[in-house]
Amino acid sequence: MATKGGAAAAHPSAARISDSPCYHQYSASLKCLEEFGSDKSKCQDHFDVYKECKKKEREARLERNKTRSLFS
């Protein structure tokens, strides 16, 4: 993702999961599910790590948006 002058955006869009800072946690959760099939309890640690990452990602986005104006 580029901005004026071709520099990378400070905060890339997470419209795609692969753009998310939590992509590695997401992938680990899916790999665990593939490995253990229907026994989701064995993947709970992966789910918790991903959930915490998404929580931090959301908090950071909300904090960034506090300083933004709709009219600037």
N, C-alpha and C positions, 0 to 999 in steps of 0.2 A: 504494500500500500504506500503510495507516495503523496507528498504534499507539494506545494509550490517549490520550485527549485530542485525537485527530485529527491528530497530528503524523506526518510521514513517517518510515518506518522508517530507521534508520541504515544498514542493510545489506539492501536489498531482495533478495528471493529471485530467483535466476536460473533458476527453473524453466522460464521461457520465454526463448528466445534474445533477444527484444526487451528483456528486463529486464537483460541482461548488459552490463557495462561494455565488452565487446568486440563489441557489436552492429555498430558502424560498420565494424570490420575484417572481420567476417563478411560484411556486405553488400557490401563492396568486393570480397571474394573471389568471391562469387557473380556480381557484375556482370562481373568479369573473365572468368569462365568462360562467361557468356552471350556476351560479345564475341568470345572466341577459340575457343569451342567445344571441340573435342577437344585442342587444343594447350595442355595444362596447364602446360607449361614457361614460357609467357609470363606466367603468374599466380604463379609461385613467390615473388616478393617479397611479394605479398598474403598468400599462405599463411604465409610466415615471420612476418610482422607479426602475423597472427591467432594463430599458435601461441605467440608470445612473450607476447601479451596474455593468452591463456588460462593460460599458465604463471604470470604475475604474479597473475592473479585467484585461481588455486588457492593460491599461496603466501600471499596476503593472507587467504584464508578459513581456511587451516590456522593461521596466526598468531592470528586472531581466536578460533578454537576452542580454542586452548591455554588461554585464560583462562576458558573456560566450564566449568561443571560439569554433569554429567548429573542431579545431585540438587538443584540450586538453583532 
